[in-house]
Amino acid sequence: MKKNSSLTAVVIGASGYAGSELCRLVARHPLLTLAGCFVSEGSVDAGTKLSVLYPKLRGVVDLPLQGLDSLSLKQIKATAQVVFIATEHEAAAQLAYQLYDNKRIIIDLSGAHRLAEAQDYVTHYGFSHPHPQLLSEAVYGLAEWHTGLLANANLIAVPGCYPTATLLALKPVQHLLASQPVIVNAVSGVTGAGRKPTHKTLGAELSLQGYGVFNHRHQPEIEQHGQTAVVFTPHLGAFKRGILATLYLQLAEGTSCQDVAEAYAVYQKHPCVRVGYQHTPAIQDVEHSGYCDIGWHRKGTQLIVFAAIDNLLKGAASQALQCLNLRFGEPQTTGVPL
């Protein structure tokens, strides 16, 4: 049942994996009314119902995918109170600029507003940021750590999937670490590579392989928002969805198990994060949910931390809803599948 005071929301980039998940969650959110699902103007999916593209959404989201032309952009400006952007990065930077004012909330799932320095977009994203003035306006939407900032945000940058898992595992214990680089190995399901088929995402080619060694665009995001040096190596796995990140950390001398346990107790007030000592999280336990499962193991000064999330939900769509909830004073879990 929708509230009488529901907010009009649209999703731009609705045909992608994260975008379609977002449409499903928005359609069921008690604070929101999904008024439009948009794709790029020249998309082959324009005119197709989202529920035809994704049959699991039949009866949930039967809206047609609309090409985003100048007329529809004008309509969004006139009517939408919340705009979710789930496009590629450079397009998102342009759209956010066109839509940004005090009349609507923009929640950007791309990487277009996650980094503070415009030069980093040339280096790590391959384009010159067209509107760098918005980088200082954006609030980084790591929901459990930026609740206060999100309450007043008009432009929210939803974290990347790898940074979400890594930062949730890292941030509670940072003050306990020796001054050494953090080492992170992370494996993602193939949906993390997007819906556009490539040779490496063909079923017959899927295996387990590292990529983006020393140059993945999520490394500077982790370093900036974790405020530490990171050696980050992502891997593409032969499964559909989910991320498992493994962090290898060096504790300062004299750090006890009790110190680590007390640090992770910060998540007791955050229902989307579950923590266990000597627990080894599995992707299957968080798949199709908005949870992040964290498990930690200590031996002497060595600390190994695991974090498992669904890359399309906690790593994208459901975290976007957490940010929306915090922006409008709702419980974090409203509309989030748990």
Secondary structure by P-SEA (a helix, b strand, c coil): ccccbbbbbbbcccccaaaaaaaaaaaacccccccccccccccccccccccccccccccccccccccccaaaaaaaaacccbbbbcccaaaaaaaaaacccccbbbbbcccccccccaaaaaacccccccccccccccccccccccccccccccbbbbbcaaaaaaaaaccccccccccbbbbbbbbbcccccccccccccccccccccccccccccaaaaaaaaaccccbbbbbbccccbbbbbbbbbbbcccccaaaaaaaaccccccccbbbbccbbbbccccccccbbbbbbbbcccbbbbbbbccccccccaaaaaaaaaaaacccccccccc
